[in-house]
Amino acid sequence: MTTGLEVMARFEQFAAPAWAEDWDHVGWQLGDPTRAVRRMLITLDVRPAVVDEAIDAGVDLIFSHHPLMFRPAKDLDLRQPQNAMYAKLLAHGITVYSAHTNLDSAPGGMNDWLAAQLGLQNLTGLVPSKLSSPTGEPVALGRVGDLPVALSPAEFVSWCQQHFHVAGLRFVTPPAAVTQIKRVAIVGGAGSEFYPQILAAGAQAYVTGDVSYHVAQDMQAAGLMLVDPGHHIEVVCVKQLTTLFKKWAQLAKWPLEIQASQVKTEPFKFMMKDEMK
């Protein structure tokens, strides 16, 4: 028998909970981690459609990047969709584990996957942690690296759209003096507050999500190009984590079936200009 505790103990060697930001909520979210695990589902978000997918597949454990319980429940009124989802998970004996900013900071984790998807080379960490990994590799939020070729700002926007496979994105153009983009910083999720570190790292462009109006103006005034492809680009973790867990299960000889969620949790749709005619 393999328990959730055993499976996640292996994961925590890769992305220690101690690497999470102080405000974050990572680790066991709901259910009993001592129960046997036979089927596991990997997802970016735990949403009602994902829970239904897990129930249909007979899943015992859901692993998510975004915490199931990011904000504490004030009550257990089951008329609220979030509370109804918790009740459904408990009724079907499904345990949930989430790894958020600890996975973002992990060497070989989320931000390395995003940087690789963008084709960045010569990577360094952006915001270093006070902690280090057991291998001595630096633990840091975000990555800074170089594109394989210098691109104009317009070409860089197209590059991001193609490499992240997004239907649309927001961008802020740099001053006219910036004609080439070579050095790029990236932070998965919402990383607006880190743009001073991006400037200090010498990046000409910054890729992150959920940037507010006024912060975007500040970045532009500071001479930085911004590309905001949204929060959902972190879905790259689903494929990567599925591969990792399958490798660990094979090495440990766990009788564990691991599958990637097929539910798209991106809430936004994009209307292009030509579609409005």
C-alpha positions in Angstrom: 0.0 0.0 0.0 1.2 3.5 -0.9 -0.1 6.4 1.1 -0.4 10.1 0.2 2.2 10.9 2.9 4.7 8.6 1.2 4.1 10.1 -2.3 4.3 13.7 -1.1 7.4 13.0 1.1 9.2 12.3 -2.2 7.8 15.4 -3.8 8.9 17.6 -0.9 12.5 16.5 -1.6 12.0 18.3 -4.9 10.1 21.4 -3.6 10.3 21.8 0.1 7.3 23.4 1.8 9.8 25.7 3.7 10.6 27.4 0.3 7.0 28.8 0.1 6.4 32.5 0.7 5.2 33.4 4.2 1.7 34.4 2.9 1.2 31.1 1.0 -0.7 28.0 2.0 1.0 24.9 0.7 0.9 21.2 1.6 -2.1 19.1 2.6 -5.4 21.0 2.0 -8.2 18.5 2.6 -8.8 14.8 3.4 -6.7 12.1 5.0 -3.1 11.7 3.7 -2.6 8.4 5.6 -5.1 6.7 3.3 -4.0 4.4 0.5 -3.5 6.1 -2.9 -4.0 4.1 -6.1 -4.9 6.9 -8.6 -3.6 10.5 -8.6 -4.7 13.5 -10.7 -2.4 16.4 -11.5 -4.0 19.8 -12.2 -3.2 23.5 -12.1 -6.4 24.4 -10.3 -9.0 22.5 -8.2 -12.3 23.6 -9.7 -15.7 21.8 -9.7 -15.1 20.4 -13.2 -11.8 19.0 -12.1 -13.4 17.4 -9.0 -16.0 15.8 -11.3 -13.2 14.5 -13.5 -11.4 13.0 -10.4 -14.6 11.3 -9.2 -15.3 9.8 -12.6 -11.7 8.5 -12.8 -11.8 7.0 -9.3 -9.0 9.3 -8.1 -7.8 9.1 -4.5 -5.4 12.1 -4.5 -5.4 15.4 -6.4 -2.2 17.4 -6.7 -2.6 21.0 -7.6 -0.3 23.9 -8.1 -2.8 26.6 -6.9 -3.9 26.0 -3.4 -7.4 24.5 -2.9 -7.8 26.6 0.3 -5.9 29.8 -0.5 -8.4 31.8 1.6 -9.9 30.2 4.8 -13.5 29.3 4.6 -15.6 31.5 6.9 -18.5 29.0 7.1 -19.5 25.6 5.6 -22.7 26.8 3.9 -23.0 24.4 1.1 -24.9 26.9 -1.1 -21.5 28.4 -1.7 -19.9 26.7 -4.8 -16.4 26.5 -3.1 -17.9 24.9 0.1 -20.0 22.5 -2.0 -16.8 21.4 -3.8 -15.0 20.7 -0.4 -18.0 18.6 0.7 -18.0 16.6 -2.6 -14.3 15.9 -2.2 -14.7 14.6 1.3 -17.8 12.6 0.4 -15.7 10.7 -2.2 -12.7 10.3 0.0 -10.4 12.4 -2.2 -7.4 14.0 -0.6 -5.9 17.3 -1.9 -2.2 18.5 -1.8 -1.0 21.8 -3.2 2.4 23.1 -4.0 2.5 26.8 -4.9 5.4 29.2 -4.4 7.6 26.4 -3.2 7.2 24.8 -6.6 7.8 28.3 -8.2 11.1 28.6 -6.4 12.3 25.0 -6.7 15.4 24.4 -8.9 14.0 22.7 -12.0 10.5 23.8 -11.0 7.8 26.1 -12.3 9.9 29.1 -13.4 12.5 26.9 -15.0 9.7 25.2 -17.0 8.3 28.5 -18.1 11.8 29.9 -19.0 12.4 26.8 -21.0 9.1 27.1 -22.8 10.2 30.7 -23.8 13.6 29.4 -24.9 15.6 31.4 -22.4 19.3 30.5 -21.9 22.0 31.2 -19.3 19.4 31.3 -16.5 19.9 32.7 -13.1 17.4 33.2 -10.2 15.7 36.5 -9.8 14.6 36.8 -6.1 16.9 34.5 -4.0 15.6 32.6 -1.0 17.4 32.5 2.3 17.2 28.8 2.1 19.1 26.4 -0.2 18.3 23.0 -1.7 19.9 19.8 -0.4 22.0 19.7 -3.6 23.2 23.2 -3.0 21.4 24.6 -6.0 20.0 28.1 -5.5 16.3 28.5 -4.5 14.8 31.6 -6.1 11.5 33.0 -7.3 11.6 33.9 -11.0 14.3 33.5 -13.7 16.4 35.8 -15.8 17.9 34.7 -19.1 18.7 35.4 -22.7 16.7 34.8 -25.8 18.5 32.7 -28.4 18.3 35.7 -30.8 17.5 39.4 -30.2 14.0 40.4 -31.2 12.2 43.7 -31.8 9.5 44.4 -29.3 6.8 43.4 -31.8 8.6 40.2 -32.6 8.9 39.5 -28.8 5.2 39.8 -28.3 4.6 37.3 -31.1 7.3 35.0 -29.7 5.5 34.9 -26.3 2.1 34.3 -27.9 3.4 31.4 -30.0 5.5 29.8 -27.3 2.9 30.0 -24.6 0.1 29.0 -27.0 -2.2 31.8 -25.8 -5.1 33.2 -27.9 -4.3 36.7 -26.6 -2.1 38.6 -24.2 -1.5 42.2 -22.9 1.8 44.0 -23.4 3.3 47.4 -22.6 5.7 48.8 -25.1 9.1 50.1 -24.0 10.5 53.6 -24.7 11.4 54.1 -28.4 15.1 53.9 -27.4 14.6 50.1 -26.7 14.7 48.5 -30.1 16.0 45.0 -29.3 14.9 42.5 -26.6 17.5 40.0 -25.6 17.6 39.7 -21.8 14.2 38.6 -20.3 12.9 38.0 -16.8 9.9 35.7 -16.1 7.9 35.1 -13.0 5.0 32.6 -13.2 1.6 33.7 -11.8 1.4 37.3 -10.6 4.8 38.9 -10.1 4.1 42.7 -10.4 6.0 43.5 -7.2 9.3 42.2 -8.5 9.8 44.7 -11.4 12.5 46.7 -9.5 14.6 43.4 -9.3 14.0 42.9 -13.0 15.5 46.4 -13.7 18.4 45.6 -11.5 19.1 42.4 -13.4 19.4 44.3 -16.6 16.4 42.8 -18.4 14.8 44.7 -21.2 11.5 42.7 -20.9 9.5 41.2 -18.1 6.9 38.3 -18.5 4.4 37.8 -15.7 0.7 37.7 -15.2 -2.1 39.7 -13.6 -0.4 43.1 -13.8 -2.5 46.0 -12.6 -3.1 49.2 -14.6 -0.9 51.5 -12.5 1.9 49.1 -12.0 2.0 48.6 -15.8 2.4 52.4 -16.2 5.2 52.4 -13.6 7.0 49.7 -15.6 6.7 51.6 -18.8 8.0 54.8 -17.2 10.9 52.8 -15.9 11.8 51.8 -19.4 10.8 48.1 -19.1 8.8 46.2 -21.7 6.0 44.1 -20.1 4.3 41.0 -21.6 1.3 39.7 -19.6 0.2 36.3 -21.1 -2.0 35.6 -18.1 -1.9 33.3 -15.1 -2.9 30.2 -16.9 0.5 29.7 -18.7 1.5 27.9 -15.5 -0.5 24.9 -16.8 2.9 23.8 -18.2 3.4 22.3 -14.7 0.7 19.6 -15.4 2.7 17.8 -18.0 6.0 18.3 -16.1 4.7 17.0 -12.8 3.0 14.1 -14.4 6.3 13.0 -15.9 8.1 13.5 -12.5 5.6 11.6 -10.5 5.6 8.7 -13.0 9.3 8.5 -12.7 9.3 8.5 -8.9 6.5 5.9 -8.9 8.5 3.6 -11.2 11.7 4.0 -9.1 9.8 3.4 -5.8 7.7 0.6 -7.3 4.5 2.3 -6.2 1.3 0.7 -7.5 0.1 4.2 -8.5 -1.7 5.4 -11.6 -0.9 9.0 -12.4 -2.9 11.1 -14.9 -3.0 14.7 -16.1 -6.2 16.6 -15.8 -7.8 17.3 -19.2 -10.0 20.2 -17.8 -9.0 23.6 -19.0 -9.3 26.0 -16.0 -8.5 29.3 -17.8 -11.5 31.5 -17.1 -10.8 34.1 -19.7 -11.6 34.2 -23.4 -10.3 36.6 -25.9 -12.1 38.5 -28.7 -9.8 39.6 -31.4 -10.4 42.8 -33.3 -11.2 41.1 -36.6 -13.9 39.0 -34.8 -15.7 42.2 -33.7 -16.6 43.1 -37.3 
